[in-house]
Amino acid sequence: MPAVLRSSNENSLSSSNSTQAGDWNYYNWCTDYPTAPVIWSVISGICFLLGFPASLWVLHELLQRQRQRSTSDVFMLSLAVIDLTFTAHIPFSVCNFMIWHIKELEVLLDFIYGLSISGRPLFMACICWDCYVAVVYPIVYKTSKNLAVIKKAITITICFTTVFHGLVACTITWLTTTPFIASPLIVALPVISFCDISILQALKKTDPTGKNNIHPQKKQALHTITNSFIMTFIVYLPPAIIFSFGKLIPLREIERYCCLNFYGFSFNMAGCVIMPVLYLVTVGKLDTFKNWWKK
């Protein structure tokens, strides 16, 4: 369970006497409100069963494409590693919150959660930017020798930023109940929006022959921006809004953190299924399943 719950509970108990504080265990904080934790646990289990094999499949496909030196794979590969790491931590997070109650393990789980909420939107913004350059400036994209260096530098910078965000999430836990948790999305959202709108405008233009046929590379870019819209409005925005502005909702502390926040965690969990599946659909790896489903 992310540190947002623990830190908030610790703050809410700061006014309690020392005996109560000594006997308090945040794992039992939501005993009187079991519905949301149970729903979160079920959703987490489903996301792990679906998302883990899908993430492995995506990583396998990307490693194979890496041999072909596809220029857009460095960002997608980084995102796939983050998704796989996040998906792998799900059963440990659920078991630790519901059964094990190991506080030392919780620190590691909070760190992994911090990597996800920071790295996902930032690398998605990079993927959108990569598609933007490929569609709007195709000649520069294919001929520039500096582009690969720039992309590696951006990747390294985001990796350091993501690690820093994860360390903050597991050490300075009270920050996770502030807009700090939405800061990566605040940075990434303008980039995603600008690139997506620019790509859509470029795709509306006809080619010199007057035809409206879309080049395969542009069609892939269209799939990418569609995926970014889906991830932004289903996975990124809801938890960012809940965790950043949840305190404005007139609820008691225990109701807010034992009911509302669990739904925010559930939205974040869904990303480990949605993103790999969208990528597999984009590259045509699920065409057999789609044809079977239509029958």
C-alpha positions in Angstrom: 0.0 0.0 0.0 1.5 3.4 -1.0 2.7 5.6 1.8 -0.1 8.1 1.3 -2.3 6.1 3.6 0.3 5.6 6.3 1.5 9.2 6.4 -2.0 10.5 6.6 -3.0 8.1 9.4 0.2 9.0 11.3 -0.7 12.7 11.0 -4.3 12.1 12.0 -3.1 10.3 15.2 -0.6 13.0 16.1 -3.0 14.4 18.6 -3.6 11.0 20.3 -1.9 10.2 23.6 1.4 8.3 23.7 -0.2 5.0 24.7 -2.6 5.0 21.7 0.2 6.0 19.4 2.4 3.2 20.6 -0.3 0.6 20.2 -1.4 1.9 16.8 -0.9 -0.2 13.6 -1.8 1.5 10.4 -2.6 -1.9 8.8 -5.6 -2.1 11.1 -6.7 1.5 10.4 -9.4 0.5 8.0 -10.9 -2.4 10.0 -14.2 -0.7 10.2 -14.3 0.1 6.5 -13.4 -3.2 4.8 -15.3 -2.7 1.5 -12.8 -0.4 -0.3 -9.7 -2.4 0.7 -11.4 -5.6 -0.4 -12.4 -4.1 -3.8 -8.8 -2.8 -4.2 -7.4 -6.2 -3.4 -9.7 -7.9 -6.0 -8.9 -5.3 -8.7 -5.2 -5.7 -7.9 -5.4 -9.4 -8.2 -7.1 -9.2 -11.6 -4.6 -6.6 -12.8 -1.7 -8.8 -11.8 -3.1 -11.9 -13.5 -3.7 -10.0 -16.7 -1.0 -7.4 -16.6 2.1 -9.4 -15.7 2.0 -11.8 -18.7 1.0 -8.9 -20.9 4.0 -6.8 -19.6 6.3 -9.7 -20.2 5.0 -10.1 -23.7 5.5 -6.4 -24.4 9.1 -6.5 -23.0 9.8 -9.5 -25.2 8.5 -7.8 -28.3 10.5 -4.6 -27.6 13.7 -6.5 -27.0 13.3 -8.2 -30.4 12.6 -4.8 -32.0 15.6 -3.4 -30.3 17.7 -5.6 -32.6 16.2 -3.7 -35.5 17.2 -0.4 -33.8 13.7 1.1 -33.9 14.3 4.7 -32.7 11.1 4.9 -30.7 11.7 1.8 -28.6 14.0 3.4 -26.0 11.1 5.3 -24.4 8.7 2.4 -24.8 11.3 0.0 -23.4 11.7 2.1 -20.3 8.0 2.4 -19.8 7.7 -1.4 -20.2 10.3 -2.0 -17.5 8.4 0.4 -15.1 5.1 -1.4 -15.9 6.6 -4.8 -15.3 8.2 -3.8 -12.0 5.0 -2.2 -10.8 2.9 -5.2 -11.8 5.3 -7.6 -10.1 5.0 -5.7 -6.8 1.2 -5.9 -6.7 0.8 -9.3 -5.0 3.4 -8.3 -2.4 1.6 -5.0 -1.8 -1.7 -6.6 -1.3 -0.4 -9.5 0.9 1.6 -7.1 3.0 -1.3 -4.8 3.7 -3.9 -7.5 4.3 -1.8 -10.3 5.9 2.0 -9.9 6.5 2.2 -6.3 7.9 5.9 -6.0 7.4 6.8 -2.3 7.7 10.3 -2.8 6.3 8.9 -4.4 3.1 6.4 -1.5 2.9 9.3 0.9 2.3 10.4 -1.0 -0.7 6.8 -1.2 -2.0 6.4 2.5 -1.6 9.6 3.1 -3.6 8.3 1.0 -6.5 5.0 2.8 -6.4 6.8 6.1 -6.5 8.7 5.0 -9.6 5.4 4.2 -11.3 3.5 7.4 -10.6 6.5 9.4 -11.8 7.9 7.4 -14.7 4.7 6.4 -16.4 3.5 9.9 -17.4 7.0 11.2 -18.1 7.9 8.4 -20.5 4.4 8.6 -22.1 5.2 12.3 -22.8 8.5 11.2 -24.4 6.7 8.6 -26.6 4.3 11.3 -27.8 7.1 13.7 -28.5 8.9 11.0 -30.5 5.8 10.5 -32.6 5.4 14.2 -33.0 8.9 14.6 -34.5 8.4 11.5 -36.7 5.2 12.8 -38.2 5.7 16.6 -38.3 9.5 16.5 -39.1 10.0 13.2 -40.9 13.2 14.2 -42.7 14.9 15.4 -39.5 13.6 12.3 -37.7 15.2 9.9 -40.3 18.5 11.8 -41.0 19.4 13.5 -37.7 22.3 11.8 -36.0 21.9 13.8 -32.8 18.3 12.6 -32.2 19.4 9.2 -30.7 21.8 11.0 -28.4 19.1 13.4 -27.3 16.7 10.6 -26.6 19.3 8.7 -24.5 20.0 11.9 -22.5 16.3 12.4 -21.9 15.9 8.8 -20.8 18.8 9.0 -18.3 17.4 12.3 -16.9 13.9 10.8 -16.4 15.4 7.7 -14.8 17.2 9.9 -12.2 14.0 11.9 -11.7 12.0 8.8 -11.3 14.4 7.3 -8.7 14.4 10.6 -6.8 10.5 10.6 -6.8 10.5 7.0 -5.5 12.9 7.8 -2.7 10.8 10.8 -1.7 7.7 8.6 -1.7 9.2 6.1 0.7 11.0 8.6 3.0 9.1 11.9 3.1 5.7 10.2 3.2 3.6 13.3 4.0 4.4 14.8 0.6 2.3 12.0 -1.0 -0.8 13.7 0.4 0.0 16.9 -1.4 0.0 18.0 -5.1 3.6 16.6 -5.2 2.2 13.3 -6.3 0.7 14.9 -9.4 3.8 16.9 -10.3 5.0 14.4 -13.0 1.6 14.5 -14.6 1.6 18.3 -14.5 4.9 18.3 -16.4 3.9 15.6 -18.8 0.3 16.7 -19.6 1.2 19.9 -21.6 3.7 17.9 -23.7 1.2 15.1 -24.3 -1.5 17.5 -25.3 0.6 19.6 -27.6 2.1 16.6 -29.4 -1.2 14.8 -29.8 -3.0 17.9 -31.2 -0.1 18.6 -33.6 -0.1 15.0 -34.8 -3.8 15.0 -35.4 -3.5 18.2 -37.4 -0.7 16.8 -39.5 -2.7 13.6 -40.1 -5.7 15.5 -41.4 -3.6 16.9 -44.3 -3.7 15.0 -47.5 -0.6 13.8 -49.2 0.8 15.5 -52.4 -1.3 13.1 -54.6 -4.5 14.3 -53.1 -5.2 10.9 -51.4 -6.1 10.4 -47.8 -4.1 7.2 -47.3 -2.3 7.2 -44.1 1.4 6.0 -44.1 2.0 3.1 -41.7 4.3 5.2 -39.6 1.6 7.9 -39.3 -1.0 5.2 -38.5 1.3 4.0 -35.7 1.5 7.5 -34.4 -2.3 7.8 -34.5 -2.5 4.6 -32.3 0.1 6.1 -30.0 -1.8 9.3 -29.4 -5.0 7.4 -28.9 -3.2 5.3 -26.3 -1.9 8.4 -24.6 -5.4 9.9 -24.3 -6.7 6.7 -22.8 -3.9 6.4 -20.3 -4.1 10.1 -19.3 -7.9 10.2 -18.7 -8.3 6.7 -17.2 -5.0 6.0 -15.3 -3.2 9.3 -14.6 -5.8 12.0 -14.0 -8.2 10.2 -11.5 -5.6 9.3 -8.9 -3.8 12.6 -9.3 -7.1 14.4 -8.6 -8.0 12.2 -5.7 -4.7 12.4 -3.9 -4.1 16.1 -4.6 -7.6 17.5 -3.9 -9.2 14.7 -1.8 -8.9 16.9 1.3 -11.4 19.3 -0.2 -14.1 16.7 -0.1 -16.2 17.0 3.2 -15.3 13.5 4.6 -13.8 12.4 7.9 -10.2 11.5 7.8 -10.9 7.8 8.2 -13.5 7.8 5.5 -11.3 9.7 3.1 -8.3 7.4 3.5 -10.1 4.1 3.9 -12.6 4.7 1.1 -11.7 7.4 -1.4 -7.9 6.7 -1.7 -8.4 3.0 -2.4 -10.3 3.9 -5.6 -7.4 6.1 -6.6 -5.0 3.2 -6.1 -7.3 1.1 -8.2 -7.2 3.5 -11.2 -3.4 3.4 -11.0 -3.4 -0.4 -10.9 -5.5 -0.5 -14.1 -2.6 1.1 -16.0 -0.5 -2.1 -15.7 -3.1 -3.9 -17.9 -4.3 -1.1 -20.2 -0.9 0.1 -21.4 0.6 -3.4 -22.4 -2.7 -4.4 -24.0 -2.9 -1.2 -26.0 0.7 -1.7 -27.2 0.1 -5.3 -28.2 -3.0 -4.2 -30.2 -1.0 -1.4 -31.9 1.7 -3.8 -33.1 -0.9 -6.4 -34.2 -0.1 -9.1 -31.7 -3.7 -9.5 -30.6 -5.2 -9.8 -34.1 -5.9 -13.5 -33.7 -7.8 -12.9 -30.5 -9.7 -10.0 -32.0 -10.7 -12.2 -35.0 -11.8 -15.0 -32.7 -13.8 -12.6 -30.6 -15.7 -11.2 -33.7 -16.8 -14.7 -34.7 
